Structures are given as C-alpha cells and as structure tokens.
C-alpha cells in the first residue's frame, strides 16, 4: 500500500479526498499548511506521493515543496499540485520542474486516483519501457504457453495461479494487460474481474477472459464483470496477437485532445491539420464515413470536422454522426461550400455545433474552434462539479457507506435488472443489538465509533458487486446482485461473526448484530424485499438477537 500525504486547509475538500480515497489502495495522512504541520509531515516521512494546493492558506506553496524536497528522504517522492488553474497560469508561482503532476479541480474520484497512480516514477506503468502482462491460470502448462506467446510479442510476464493471488500481484505491479482463466480455485475469473473493476487503481487495466468454452452466458457474465474480450482454449499465438493489437488501438485513440476530420479532399485535410496545431492534440483523418463509424465505436474525440461539400447526402451525414455519438457531446463542425448555405440551420438541427463556409481563413476557423473548446470546457467542469456533489450527496458522512438516498435508487435498479434478466437478488437488513444502551452508557461519541467500526467490518467483508449502505440510525443494509439467498446468508453470517468478535473503542465493546434476509424471485418487488427483510429482522430480535433469519428456509 502506497503512502500518500495530503496538504489541505479546507475541511470540505479534506472530506472529499477522504471519501474518494477510501478503499483506493492508498494509506492517507492529512496535514494543513502551517509550519508545524509541515515539519510533522517531514518528521513522519516515508511518503510515496504528496498532494499540495497551489495556494495554501498559511504558507507559499513552492516554499512548502522546497522544505520537503530539502530532506533527502523525500527525493523520490512524487509531488502533485491541486489547482483550478491551467499549467501556463501556474508558471508565475511555480517552477513546473518541481512538480510531477497537476490535479485539476474540480476532480472526480476516477481522475484523482488516475493522477495519483500516474504521478512520476512511482507508477510502475510509467517507469517501465516494456509492457507487462499478468497471466492468471491454475494450470502451470497454460501459464507457460501464454507466457511464451507474450514474450514473443515483446511483453514481460508475471503469473498467478488463482484470482486472489492475481489481485495481489496486479496491485503490486500494475500490469498493462491481464489474461485470466474462468475456472480456478479460491476465486474464479468472473469474480476476479468484478473485484478488479471495484479497485480504482486497477479497473482501467484491459482484462481478457480465457475459457475452454465460450457461450452467450459467458459473454454476458464476462462483459458485465468488466472483461474487454475473450480467448478460447487452446489459445493460438495469432488470436492472442489480434487481441493485443485491438487493445493497443483502443489505448492509442482513447487519449484526450483528439480531433477527427472526415474529408475526401486531401488539400482541405492538410490545411485543417496545420491550422489545428495550436490545439496540441492528436489528429485522425478519415476519408469515408464507414471509417469514422468504426472510429467512433472505439473512442469519442473532442472535435469532429465533417466536410459536407463533396457529399450528396449532407444532412444525413450530420444526423448519422450525432446518432453514433449518443449522449456524448464533442464539438461537431460542418464545413460546406457556398452553395450549401441554405442547409445551415438544418445542419444545426441534425447535430452540428458550428457551420463554416469554404473558403475560410485560418484565423476564422481557429477562433471559432477556440470558442467552442472554451464552452465545452466550461460544460465539462460543470458536469464534473455535479459528479462531486452527487458523490457527496450519496455518501453517509459518518460511516463512509452509501446512504439511504443511494440505497433507494440502487435497489430499484437492481430489482429491475434481476426481473429483466431472471437473475437472483438477495437483501440483508442489519440492526445493532442494544445500541441505545451503548449511547446511554458511554455517550454518543462512543456510539458513533461503534457505528463506524461496524461499517468498516461490512466494507471489508462484502463480496463481489454487493452494495452496502447505512439505512438510517443503527440500521445497515446490503444488496447482493446475482447472488442466491444461500450465498448471501453465508456472507451475512460471516459479518455477524466478525462484529461479535471485535472489541470496539477503549471500552472494549463487543457489538452484536441481528439481520433479516429476503430474496428475489421469492419476493416480487423492491418494496416487498425490504418489508420481508424487516419482518425477518423483527423475528431475529424476538428470538434472542445476534442471529440472521431469512424469509424462506434454506436446506
């Protein structure tokens, strides 16, 4: 686990950091920007990364970094500066050579963790020259064969014999590609993919499922779990090479700052390419609409320029492009000839953002694109701020679990999916036994400590894609998608056992819990799932507490 120091004077932003970095693979320590706290940071030492605000409250930011860097122990430590400014604007205050990364505010959980993982040489992916693949299979022969193929394709290789070992190895080395077998002991391939997709530092890694038989059910399970592709055993080197090439294409064109030009006119494409140099973005040129169609299936660029002048069905081209983009909203610029001026308003109606008549000046198109980029940036920032607010709105401040508002939405969504796909859905309602006595005897601060510790036990022990929430007061609940009642009861009993065995606070409180369990398809609706679990919880309390009772008997 990497050690992260966050220098932050704002309590609100500190709460955001803590919420986003829970279960992220970082050991987080928070300091303010006072001299005494910075000295405490230096004395504590051992940090791999440090996040510092661009304009701290109590000291000058660059001076703080110089104080830290003056200690030889911190020389390999990556420095990330958090700011709402662009790098050009920071140059008046900062020497950018002292910085390993910039964290642009407002940020969401994904962009925060991605910035931390890619900061400086502390990121194994950033430091290595040769791509690294992780092969996870319980068969030594299969591991050896796949490793040989990958080495021939210029990969370094790490191996693991089961899913649990694979997760540990992936966390240690952050591979560029993972090949995982479906059927393995301890943890199978689908469960591995689910676990991987819940780890912010790992979920971006392309994962390919390897199986002896691949059918529709396996495709559904694999893609839902987070796999990007499948390989059927016995794996051929040619099939593996094709998968790797596909992954590489997706990686190459999924970067930010991409412009796509669709034009048969090579002269126009060359002019546009030269004009757009100021964007400092990668430019991809398509000469046919089917090329653009293929491209948009893989990645969404920031800007699309459509040359309508040599296309007979101009409006259809705009409309088809917008349909392909769905809810994504890059800038779409339609370029047309003088005779096409009459279709301008229809182009806007069918999805174009801007309409430019040829011939045009370089300054004109540059100015128009700049305006749209600024507008798009403001829109993206607004979306990002809304995501942060939404994340905070769905979190329970005390425990870090999702709250009742999130629970209501999640249960409704999971029930609809279970009904549509005819899958299992189980639900556990938990209540702390005799909790009022804890508050009365030790006070509400101790009561809060008990709630946080029970929440931590739940977080550590929920399985797969289960959703854990604080329902209200001393009640918690867990939604188990794709999980039978028997499996959910097993997990609930594990949580109950751990709660009763762990001493909490200096008072060494052993807090027991009672639970009520219900499941679909035995229960027909989300409302009934909750009411049935609540009735079972009441029975568990009446039967003596410290037990879990389900709405049907399991043999």
N, C-alpha and C positions, 0 to 999 in steps of 0.2 A: 504494500500500500504506500503510495507516494504522499509525502508531507507537503501541505500547502499552507502558506501564511497569507492571510488577507488583511491588508491595512485599510480600515474603513471607519470613518467617524459618524456616518449616518446609521442610526438604528434600523430604519426602514430597509435600507439597502443591505445591511448585515443580515436581516431576516430573509431577504430574497436569496442571498448567497447560501445561507444555511438550508433553506427549503430546496433549492436547486441541486445542492451538492450532497444531500442525504442519499446514502446507498450509491455513491458515484465512484467509489474506489479511491477517494482522497481522504487523508486524515487532516482535518481542517482546524487551524488555530486562527483566532481573530484578534487583531491589535488595533488601537487607534493611533493617530499620527503624532501624539505627544512624544517628547524626547525620552521620557521614562519608559513608555511602552515600546518604542523602537529599540531602546537598549535591552529591554526584556526579550524582544524578538531575537536580537543578536546573541544574547546570552543563551537562550534556549537552543538556537541553531538546529542544524540537521534538516533544513527545508530544501525540497527539490524545486519548488516554484513559489514566487511571491507576487501577489496582485497588489498594486499600489494605485491610488487615484491620481489623476492628472493634477488636480488642485486640492491637496489635503487641507484640512481645516487649521491645523496647528503648526505645520512646517512646510517648507518648499519641497515639492515632490522630488526633483532631481537631487536635492541635498540628502533626502532620506535614502535614495538609491545609492548615492556615493558613500554614505555612512555604512550601509550594509555591505557594499562591494569592497570596502576597505578591509573587511575581515577576510583573510584567505580562505576560511571555511566556506564562504558564500560564492567563491569564484565560479563553480559550475552551476550555480543556482539560476534558473530562468526568471527574468523579470517581465511581468505583464502589466501594462498601464491601462487602467479603465478610464474611458473618456467618451464624451458625446461629440468630440471634435474629430475632424479628419487629420491624417498624419501631417499634411502640409501646414495646417494651422498650429500644430504642436511644436513646430521647429523653433518658434520664438522662445519656448520654455525648456524644451528637452533636446538633448543630444540623442538622436534616434539610434545611434550605435550602442547606447547603454541599454536598449530595450530589445527583448526577444520577441514580443508580440504586443499588439494593441487590442484591447477588448472594447468594442464599440457599444456604448449604451444608447438606447435600452437594448438589453440582450435577453434571449430566452435560454432555457436550460440547455438545449442542444448546442447553441452557439457558444455558450460559456464553456461547456465541457470540451467541445471540439477545439477551442482556442487553447485551453489548458493542456490538452493532450498533444497539440502540435507546437507548443512553445519551445523553441531552442532545441538543443540536442538531447534534452531529457526524453524526447519522444523517440522510441526505438525505430518507428517507421521513418521518421525524418532523418535519423542518423545513418541508416544503412544504405548501401549502394545497390545491393542485390535484393530483389523481392523475396519475401519469406512466406512459405506456405505451411499450414498446420494440417497434418493428416490424423484423423481420429477414427480408429477401427480396432475391434478386438482381435482381428486376425493379423498375426505377425507377417504372414505371407502377403496379404493385401497391402499392409503398410509399406513393406519393402518394395513391392511392384510400383505403387503410386509414387513413392519417394524417388525411385529410379527415373520414372517418366518426368517428374517435376524437375529433377536436377538436369535432365537433358534439355528441359525448356528454360534453363537458366534461373531456377529457383533454389534458394536454400530451404531446407526442410526440417521441421520439428514434428514429433509424433506423440500420440497419446493413445492409450488402449481403451478408454471409456469416456463418456461425456463429462463426468465430474473432473477427471484429470485434464480433459481437454479445456474446460473453463479456466482452470488454474493456469495451464500453460498459455492460453490465449491472453490472460491478464498480464502475465509476465513478459511476453514477447510481442504483443500486438501484431499478429501476422497480417499480411496483405491479402491472403486468401485462405479459406478453410474448406477442407473436404471432410465430411462427416458421414459415417455409416448409419443406417437406420436402426438395425437390430444390434444392441450392445447391452452388456450387463450394467448395473448401477444406474445409468442414465442413457436412454436411447437418443437417437439423432434428432427426433422432433422435439423432445424435451430440452435437449441441448440448444436448439435454435430458439426456443421460447425464452430460455434463460439468457441467452446471448442478446436477444433483442431488448431485454429489460435493462441491460448494462449500458449506460450512456457512452462509456469509453470503448465499447466493443461492438455496438449494434450496427456501425457503419461498415464492418468488415464483410465482404462478399462471402456467402456461405453456400456451398454446393452439397446437396444430399446425394449419397451413393447408396444404391439399393439393388438387390438381386432381381426384384420385380417392381416395375413402376406402373401403377394403375391410376385411375381417376381419383380414387380416395387418397392415395399417397400424394398426388399432386396438390390436392386441396389442403391436406394437413401440412405439407411442407411449405407451401407458399403462405399459408396463414401463420405458420410458426416463424417465418422470416427468411426462408431459403430463397436464393435468387435463381437456382437452376437445379437440374437433376442429372446424374450419370448412372447408367445401368451397368451392373456387373455382368461379365468381366469387362473392366474398363479398358478401352483401347487408347493408345497414345494420341491417335488422331482426334478422338472425341474429347479427350482432356484438353488438347491444344485449342480446339474450337471453342470450348467453354472459356478458357483463359483469354483468348482473343476477344470474345464477347464482353467479358468483364473489363478488359483493358479499354475497349471502345467506350463503354459506359463511363468509366472513370475519366477518360480524356475529355469527353464532351459534356461532362456534368459540372465543370468548373464554373465559377461565377464570371460575369463580364463577357458573355458570349453574344455575338451578332451573327445572324443568318441572313444571307442575301439570296433571293430566288430570282435569277435572271438568265436568259439565253444570250444576252448582249455582253460579251466579254469585255468590251471597252467600258461599258457602264459599271460592271463589277469592279474593274481595276480602279476607276475613278472613285467609286464609293469606298473601296478598301483603303485607298490612300487618304481620302477625306476623313475616314473614321479612325485614323491612327491616334488621334487625341484621346480616344476612349481607353486606350491601353488594354483592349480586350481581344480575345481570340475571335477570328472571323472565319465563318464557314460558308462556302459558296455552293449553291445547288443550281443546276440548270434545268431540272424537271421537277414537277410538283410531287411525283412519287418519291423523289429523293428527300424533299422537305418532309413529306409524310413519315418516312422511315426515321428521319432525324428526330421529329417531334414525339415519336413513340418512345424514344430513349431519354431525351433531355428537353427541357424548356429553356430557350435562350432569353436574354434580356431584351433584345431588339430583333424584329423580323422586318426585312425590307422586301416588298413584293413589287417586281417590275410588271405592271399590267399592260404596258404599251404594246407588247408583242403577243398578247394572249387574247384570244377571241372571247372567252367567257370570263370577263374580268370580275364581275360581281360574285360569280360562283367561286372564284379563287379566294376572295376575301372571306366569304361565308364558310367554305370548307376549312380554311385555316383557323377561323375562330372556333368551329366545332371541334377540331382536333385539340385545341388548347383547353377546352372545357372551362374549369374555374380559374385556371392560370391566366395572368394578365400581363404579358410582356407588351412593349410598345410595338405596334404594327404600323409601318409606314408604307403607304401605297404610292408608287411612282408611276406616273402616266403621261401620255403625250398631250399636246394642245387640244387635239380633237376629242379627248376623253373628259374634258372639263365638266360636261353635263352629268357625269355619273358620280361626281364628288360626294354629294350628300348621301347617295345610296351606298357608297363605299363606307361612309361613317356608320350608316345604319347596319351594315353587314359586318362590322367589327374593326374597321381601320381606325387607328388613333390619329394619323396625320395623312394628308394628301398633298403630294408635291408634283408640280407640272415640269416636264422637261422642255427646254434645257433649264438647268438651275445652276446657281453659283455655289461654290464650295462653302462660302460663308453662310449662305442661306440655310443649306441643309444642316450644317454644323450647329447653327443657332437653334434651329427647330428641334434637333435631336437633344441638344443640351437642356432645353426647356422641359421636354418630356421626361428626360432622365431625372431632373430635379423633382418633378412632380411625382414620378414613380418612387423615388427615394423617400419622399415625404409620406406617400401612401404605405410603403413597406414599414417605415418607422412606426406609423400609427398601428398597423397590424401587429407589429412586434410588441408595442406597449399594451395593446389589448390582450395579447397572449400572456404577458407577465401578470396583468391584472386578473385575467381568468384563472391562471395558475394559483395566484394567491387566494382568489375567491373560492377555489375548490379545496384548499388545504385547511385542516384543523390546526390552529396556531400552537396549541399546547402539545399535541402528540406527533404532529408531522404526518398523520394519516390523512386520507381524503375525508371530506366532511359529508354531512347529510345531503347537502345540495348535489354533490357529485354522485353520491350513492343512488339517489332517486333516478338520475339520468342513466347511470351505468346499469342498474338493474333492469330498467325498462328496455334499454338497448340489447342487453344480453338475453333477456327473455324473448324479444322479437327474433333474435338470431337463432336461438335454440328451437323456437317454433318453426321457423322457416327451413332450418337445416336438419331438423329432427335429431338434435344432439342433447346430451344430458346438461342439466344446470342444477347445481346444489347451492344451498344457502345456510349460513350459520349465524345465529343471533347470540351474542355473548353478553352476560351481565356479571359484574363483580359482586361476589358474595359479601354481605355485611359491610358494604362500603361506607354507609352512613356512620357506622361506629368508628371507622378509621378517621373520618373528618371530625367527629365529636371528641375523640380521644386525643388525637395528635395535631389537629388543625388542618386547614385547607391546603397549606403549602405541602405538607406530607401527603395529603390526598392527591394533589397534582403530581407529585413524584411517583406515586403508585400508578396513576393513570399512564404516565409517560413510560414507565418500566413495562407495564402490561402491553402497551402499544409496541414497544421495541421487541418484545417476545413474539408478538403476532407478525411483525415485519420480518423477523429473522426466520420464521418457520412456515410462512405461507408458501405454497408450491405452485409451480408453473405460472399460468397467467391469472391467478386468483387476485381479486381486488379487495383490499382491506380498508375499512372506513370506521370512523368514530360516528356512531349513530346518534349519540346525544348523552350528556351526563356521564354515567359509568357504563354505558352500553356501547358495544362494538359489534361490527358485523363483517362477514367475509362472503363474497360472491365467488363461486367456483364454476367458471365456464368449462364446458367439455369434461365434466367430472361427475362420476357416478356418486350416489349417496354413500356407498360403502367407502369409496376413496376419500370423500370429504369428511366422513366421520373419523376415519383414521387420522387425518390431519388435525381435526378438531381435538381429538383425544391427546395428540402429541402436544398441542398448545396448552391444553388444560394441565397436563402433567408438568410441563416446564414452569407454568405460572405458580403451581403449588410448591415447587421445589426451590424457587429462587428467593432468597431473603432480600427485602426491599428497604432501603434507607437505613439510617443508623438505628432505627427501632427494630430492625430485622423482622419486618412484617412478611408473613407467608400468605400471599393473597390468592385465594381460590376463586375459580370462576364456574358459572353454570352456563349451559348452552342449549339452545333449541335448534334443531336441524330440519330443513324441508328440502324438497327437490322437485324438479320437472323431469319427466312428464306426469309424475304422480299428482302434482299441483298444477292447475291450469293457467294461472295468471301471476303477474308480478305481485299484485296486492295480496293474493292468497298465499304466495310463497312467504311473504313477511308475516301475515297473520297466523299461518300454520306454525312457523318457527317460533313466534311469540307465545303461542299456546303451549308448545313443547318446552319452551324456556320456563314457563309458569309451572309445568309439571315437574321439571328438574328441581326447581326451588322447593316445591312442596314435598318432593321425595327425599330431601335432605341436603341439597346443594352439592357443589363440587362434582357435577356429572353432566353429561350431554344426552339428551333424549331426542330421537328423530320421529318424524310424522308417520313413518312406516317401519315395520320390524325388519331387520337385516338378519338373514340366517347365517 
